[in-house]
């Protein structure tokens, strides 16, 4: 149990409710326990008493009394400075959302590749060498996320666990839920997208496009989407679920329904006169929010990842409440 801390509110946390701020920084602290600390005045902002629905602003200081929770497993999103100045072991440790003897679940930051490639100097697959066991066994990736997609990434500690988890992904015995911010508002508000996708080489690297059934190299792809909230008619927060696992599938399917994902460097194209929303960073707004996967030792593993800093900033600017996205059973 630590002593009293004084933590400063970050620049990407403007307008966040205090109870949500605590959930991000201290996920082990229950709502009831936080309420008791607030009522007794043990939690203060800039020295003053506050309520759970008070909004915090960058630069404010939050007083945190001694609380018996583990901050290490929060999977708190990392800043660019932390990504570039931390050792592989430190960086991986700060990404951990869950771990046991068989499985590790990480909250992958935006912009960090999962595997190596041209011009890639740091990637998670290479970084996992820092966690090689005394027996020489390096943790293994079980699935992939795009470089600019953040969120839940499952890693196996052992060969047997890797085989079981990889099979679960291959046989679609998993549920993956993504959150995205898209241009415009889809109508109807929920639906299924089914198309054929093919990979083609471009000067900007590999790119996927919709194709016709029977076209050489084309694979069938199915996704589901649902509008959670919208900001006027300009932007919408979608829950997206890929049934298949094709490269860039959700990004291409968002374009296919006429609502590309904001900040997508490969697929976002806007008509003349459309301007990027003020205060919203030009980064891919696609986050692997939740995963439900069978554990190698039996039962199910259900893990949810906090939003990355640029999406937290956007959600605050647009007045979106994360609770609207529903609570996932852990």
C-alpha positions as CSV (number, residue, x, y, z in Angstrom):
1,X,0.0,0.0,0.0
2,X,1.6,3.3,-1.1
3,X,1.4,6.7,0.7
4,X,-0.4,9.8,-0.4
5,X,0.2,10.6,-4.1
6,X,-0.4,13.8,-6.1
7,X,-1.0,13.0,-9.7
8,X,-1.4,15.6,-12.5
9,X,-4.2,15.4,-15.0
10,X,-2.8,14.8,-18.5
11,X,-3.4,17.0,-21.6
12,X,-5.4,14.2,-23.2
13,X,-7.8,13.9,-20.2
14,X,-9.6,17.3,-20.6
15,X,-13.2,17.1,-19.5
16,X,-13.0,13.5,-18.2
17,X,-15.3,12.6,-15.3
18,X,-13.4,12.0,-12.1
19,X,-14.8,8.5,-11.7
20,X,-13.7,7.6,-15.2
21,X,-10.2,9.1,-14.5
22,X,-9.9,6.8,-11.5
23,X,-11.1,3.8,-13.6
24,X,-8.3,4.5,-16.1
25,X,-5.5,5.0,-13.5
26,X,-6.7,2.7,-10.7
27,X,-8.9,0.0,-12.4
28,X,-8.8,-2.1,-9.2
29,X,-10.6,0.6,-7.1
30,X,-14.4,0.0,-7.0
31,X,-17.0,2.7,-7.4
32,X,-18.2,2.3,-3.8
33,X,-14.7,2.6,-2.4
34,X,-14.1,5.8,-4.5
35,X,-17.4,7.3,-3.2
36,X,-16.2,6.7,0.4
37,X,-12.9,8.5,-0.3
38,X,-14.7,11.4,-1.9
39,X,-17.3,11.8,0.9
40,X,-14.5,11.8,3.5
41,X,-12.5,14.4,1.5
42,X,-9.5,12.1,1.1
43,X,-9.6,12.6,-2.7
44,X,-9.3,16.2,-3.7
45,X,-8.6,18.1,-6.9
46,X,-6.4,21.2,-6.5
47,X,-7.0,21.0,-2.8
48,X,-10.8,21.2,-3.0
49,X,-13.5,18.6,-2.4
50,X,-15.1,17.1,-5.5
51,X,-17.8,14.6,-6.6
52,X,-17.5,11.5,-8.8
53,X,-19.1,13.4,-11.7
54,X,-16.8,16.4,-11.5
55,X,-14.8,17.1,-14.7
56,X,-11.0,17.3,-14.5
57,X,-8.8,19.5,-16.6
58,X,-5.2,19.3,-17.8
59,X,-2.7,20.5,-15.2
60,X,-5.0,19.9,-12.2
61,X,-3.6,17.9,-9.3
62,X,-5.5,14.9,-7.9
63,X,-4.8,13.9,-4.3
64,X,-4.8,10.1,-4.0
65,X,-4.8,8.7,-0.5
66,X,-3.3,5.3,0.3
67,X,-5.4,2.7,-1.5
68,X,-4.7,-1.0,-1.8
69,X,-4.9,-1.5,-5.6
70,X,-2.3,-2.6,-8.1
71,X,-1.8,0.2,-10.7
72,X,0.7,-2.0,-12.7
73,X,-1.9,-4.1,-14.5
74,X,-3.9,-1.1,-15.7
75,X,-2.6,-1.3,-19.3
76,X,-2.6,2.5,-19.2
77,X,-2.1,3.9,-22.7
78,X,1.5,5.1,-23.3
79,X,2.7,8.4,-24.6
80,X,5.1,8.8,-27.5
81,X,7.9,9.8,-25.2
82,X,7.4,6.7,-23.1
83,X,7.5,4.5,-26.2
84,X,10.8,6.0,-27.3
85,X,12.6,6.2,-24.0
86,X,11.7,2.9,-22.2
87,X,13.5,-0.4,-22.4
88,X,11.6,-3.3,-24.0
89,X,11.0,-4.9,-20.6
90,X,9.7,-1.7,-19.1
91,X,7.5,-0.9,-22.1
92,X,5.9,-4.4,-22.2
93,X,5.3,-4.4,-18.5
94,X,3.4,-1.1,-18.7
95,X,1.2,-2.6,-21.5
96,X,0.0,-5.6,-19.5
97,X,-3.7,-5.9,-19.0
98,X,-3.6,-9.5,-17.8
99,X,-1.1,-12.3,-17.2
100,X,-0.8,-15.8,-15.8
101,X,1.5,-18.8,-16.4
102,X,0.1,-19.4,-19.9
103,X,-1.2,-16.1,-21.3
104,X,-0.3,-12.4,-21.4
105,X,-2.7,-9.8,-22.7
106,X,-1.3,-6.4,-23.8
107,X,-2.8,-3.0,-24.6
108,X,-0.9,-2.3,-27.8
109,X,-0.2,1.4,-28.3
110,X,-1.1,3.3,-31.5
111,X,1.8,3.4,-33.9
112,X,3.8,0.4,-32.5
113,X,4.1,-2.4,-35.1
114,X,3.3,-6.0,-34.0
115,X,5.9,-7.4,-36.3
116,X,9.0,-6.2,-38.2
117,X,9.1,-4.9,-41.7
118,X,10.8,-2.3,-43.9
119,X,11.7,0.8,-41.9
120,X,10.5,-0.8,-38.6
121,X,13.1,-0.5,-35.8
122,X,10.9,-1.6,-32.9
123,X,8.1,-4.1,-32.8
124,X,6.3,-6.2,-30.2
125,X,7.4,-9.5,-31.6
126,X,11.1,-8.5,-31.3
127,X,10.5,-6.9,-27.9
128,X,9.1,-10.1,-26.5
129,X,12.6,-11.5,-26.5
130,X,13.1,-9.5,-23.3
131,X,10.6,-11.9,-21.7
132,X,12.4,-15.1,-22.8
133,X,12.0,-17.7,-20.0
134,X,15.0,-19.4,-18.3
135,X,14.3,-22.4,-20.5
136,X,14.8,-20.2,-23.6
137,X,11.1,-20.0,-24.5
138,X,10.0,-16.7,-25.9
139,X,6.4,-15.6,-25.7
140,X,4.5,-16.0,-29.0
141,X,2.0,-13.8,-30.8
142,X,-1.4,-15.4,-31.3
143,X,-3.0,-12.8,-33.7
144,X,-2.2,-9.4,-35.2
145,X,-3.2,-5.8,-35.0
146,X,-2.4,-3.1,-37.6
147,X,0.4,-0.7,-36.7
148,X,-2.0,2.2,-36.2
149,X,-4.7,0.1,-34.4
150,X,-4.4,0.1,-30.6
151,X,-5.9,-2.3,-28.1
152,X,-6.1,-5.9,-27.0
153,X,-3.3,-8.2,-28.1
154,X,-3.0,-11.8,-26.9
155,X,0.4,-13.4,-26.4
156,X,1.1,-17.0,-25.3
157,X,3.9,-17.8,-22.8
158,X,4.3,-21.5,-23.9
159,X,4.2,-23.5,-27.2
160,X,1.1,-25.4,-26.1
161,X,-0.8,-22.3,-25.1
162,X,0.2,-20.7,-28.5
163,X,-1.2,-23.7,-30.4
164,X,-4.5,-23.6,-28.4
165,X,-5.0,-19.9,-28.8
166,X,-4.0,-19.8,-32.5
167,X,-6.5,-22.6,-33.2
168,X,-9.2,-20.6,-31.4
169,X,-8.6,-17.6,-33.6
170,X,-8.4,-19.7,-36.7
171,X,-11.7,-21.6,-35.9
172,X,-13.4,-18.3,-34.9
173,X,-14.0,-19.4,-31.3
174,X,-13.4,-15.8,-30.2
175,X,-15.3,-12.5,-30.1
176,X,-13.4,-9.3,-31.0
177,X,-15.0,-5.9,-30.4
178,X,-13.5,-2.8,-31.9
179,X,-14.4,0.9,-31.4
180,X,-14.1,3.3,-34.3
181,X,-14.9,6.9,-35.1
182,X,-16.1,7.3,-38.7
183,X,-17.0,10.1,-41.0
184,X,-20.8,10.6,-41.2
185,X,-23.5,8.4,-39.7
186,X,-24.3,5.0,-41.2
187,X,-28.0,4.3,-42.1
188,X,-29.3,1.9,-41.0
189,X,-27.6,2.3,-37.6
190,X,-26.5,-1.4,-37.5
191,X,-25.8,-4.0,-40.1
192,X,-23.6,-6.6,-41.7
193,X,-20.9,-6.0,-44.3
194,X,-20.1,-8.9,-46.7
195,X,-17.6,-8.5,-49.5
196,X,-14.6,-9.9,-51.2
197,X,-11.2,-8.4,-50.5
198,X,-7.9,-8.6,-52.5
199,X,-4.5,-7.3,-51.7
200,X,-2.6,-5.1,-54.1
201,X,0.8,-3.5,-54.1
202,X,1.0,0.3,-54.2
203,X,3.7,2.9,-53.8
204,X,2.3,3.3,-50.3
205,X,2.7,-0.4,-49.4
206,X,0.1,-3.1,-49.4
207,X,-3.5,-2.0,-49.8
208,X,-6.7,-3.9,-49.7
209,X,-9.6,-3.2,-52.0
210,X,-13.1,-4.7,-52.6
211,X,-13.1,-7.3,-55.3
212,X,-15.6,-9.5,-57.3
213,X,-16.3,-13.1,-56.3
214,X,-13.9,-15.3,-58.2
215,X,-11.2,-12.6,-58.7
216,X,-7.8,-14.1,-58.3
217,X,-6.5,-13.8,-54.7
218,X,-9.8,-12.5,-53.3
219,X,-11.0,-13.6,-49.9
220,X,-14.4,-13.4,-48.4
221,X,-14.8,-11.0,-45.4
222,X,-17.7,-10.4,-43.1
223,X,-18.0,-7.7,-40.4
224,X,-20.8,-6.3,-38.2
225,X,-21.3,-2.7,-37.1
226,X,-23.5,-0.7,-34.8
227,X,-23.7,3.0,-34.1
228,X,-23.3,3.8,-30.4
229,X,-23.3,7.6,-30.4
230,X,-23.1,10.3,-33.0
231,X,-21.9,14.0,-33.1
232,X,-24.5,15.6,-35.3
233,X,-24.4,14.1,-38.8
234,X,-20.6,14.6,-39.1
235,X,-19.1,11.8,-36.9
236,X,-20.2,8.5,-35.5
237,X,-18.8,6.1,-32.8
238,X,-19.2,2.6,-34.1
239,X,-18.8,-0.8,-32.4
240,X,-17.4,-3.1,-35.1
241,X,-17.0,-6.9,-35.0
242,X,-15.0,-8.8,-37.6
243,X,-16.3,-12.3,-38.2
244,X,-13.4,-13.1,-40.5
245,X,-9.8,-11.8,-40.0
246,X,-8.6,-10.3,-43.3
247,X,-5.9,-7.6,-43.5
248,X,-7.3,-4.1,-42.9
249,X,-10.8,-5.7,-43.0
250,X,-12.7,-3.2,-40.7
251,X,-10.9,-0.2,-42.3
252,X,-11.9,-1.3,-45.8
253,X,-15.5,-2.3,-44.8
254,X,-15.9,1.2,-43.2
255,X,-15.1,2.7,-46.6
256,X,-17.3,0.1,-48.3
257,X,-20.4,1.4,-46.4
258,X,-19.4,5.0,-47.2
259,X,-18.1,5.9,-43.7
260,X,-14.3,5.8,-43.6
261,X,-12.5,5.7,-40.2
262,X,-11.2,9.1,-39.1
263,X,-7.4,9.5,-39.4
264,X,-6.9,6.3,-41.5
265,X,-3.7,7.1,-43.5
266,X,-4.5,4.5,-46.2
267,X,-8.2,4.6,-46.7
268,X,-9.6,7.9,-45.5
269,X,-10.7,10.2,-48.4
270,X,-13.1,13.1,-48.0
271,X,-15.0,15.1,-50.5
272,X,-13.9,18.6,-51.3
273,X,-14.9,21.1,-48.5
274,X,-14.8,18.5,-45.7
275,X,-12.5,19.6,-42.9
276,X,-10.8,17.6,-40.2
277,X,-12.7,18.3,-36.8
278,X,-10.8,20.9,-34.7
279,X,-9.0,19.3,-31.7
280,X,-9.2,15.8,-33.2
281,X,-5.8,14.4,-33.9
282,X,-5.1,13.0,-37.4
283,X,-4.5,9.5,-36.2
284,X,-6.4,6.3,-36.9
285,X,-9.4,6.1,-34.6
286,X,-9.7,2.3,-34.4
287,X,-9.2,0.5,-31.1
288,X,-9.4,-3.3,-30.3
289,X,-11.6,-2.6,-27.2
290,X,-12.5,-6.1,-26.0
291,X,-11.7,-9.8,-26.6
292,X,-13.4,-13.0,-25.4
293,X,-11.2,-16.0,-26.1
294,X,-11.0,-19.6,-24.6
295,X,-8.2,-20.0,-22.0
296,X,-5.8,-22.9,-22.8
297,X,-6.6,-24.3,-19.3
298,X,-10.3,-24.0,-19.7
299,X,-12.9,-21.3,-19.3
300,X,-13.0,-18.0,-21.1
301,X,-10.7,-15.0,-20.9
302,X,-12.5,-11.7,-21.3
303,X,-10.3,-8.6,-21.4
304,X,-11.1,-4.9,-22.1
305,X,-8.5,-2.3,-23.1
306,X,-8.6,1.5,-22.2
307,X,-8.7,3.9,-25.2
308,X,-5.5,5.3,-26.4
309,X,-4.7,9.0,-25.6
310,X,-5.8,10.5,-29.0
311,X,-9.2,8.7,-28.8
312,X,-9.7,9.7,-25.1
313,X,-9.1,13.3,-26.3
314,X,-11.6,12.9,-29.1
315,X,-14.3,11.3,-26.9
316,X,-13.9,14.2,-24.4
317,X,-14.2,16.8,-27.2
318,X,-17.3,15.2,-28.7
319,X,-18.9,14.5,-25.3
320,X,-19.0,10.8,-25.8
321,X,-19.4,8.7,-22.6
322,X,-17.5,5.5,-22.6
323,X,-20.2,3.9,-20.5
324,X,-22.5,4.1,-23.6
325,X,-20.4,1.4,-25.2
326,X,-21.6,-1.1,-22.5
327,X,-19.8,-3.0,-19.9
328,X,-18.1,-6.2,-20.9
329,X,-18.1,-9.2,-18.5
330,X,-14.6,-9.7,-17.2
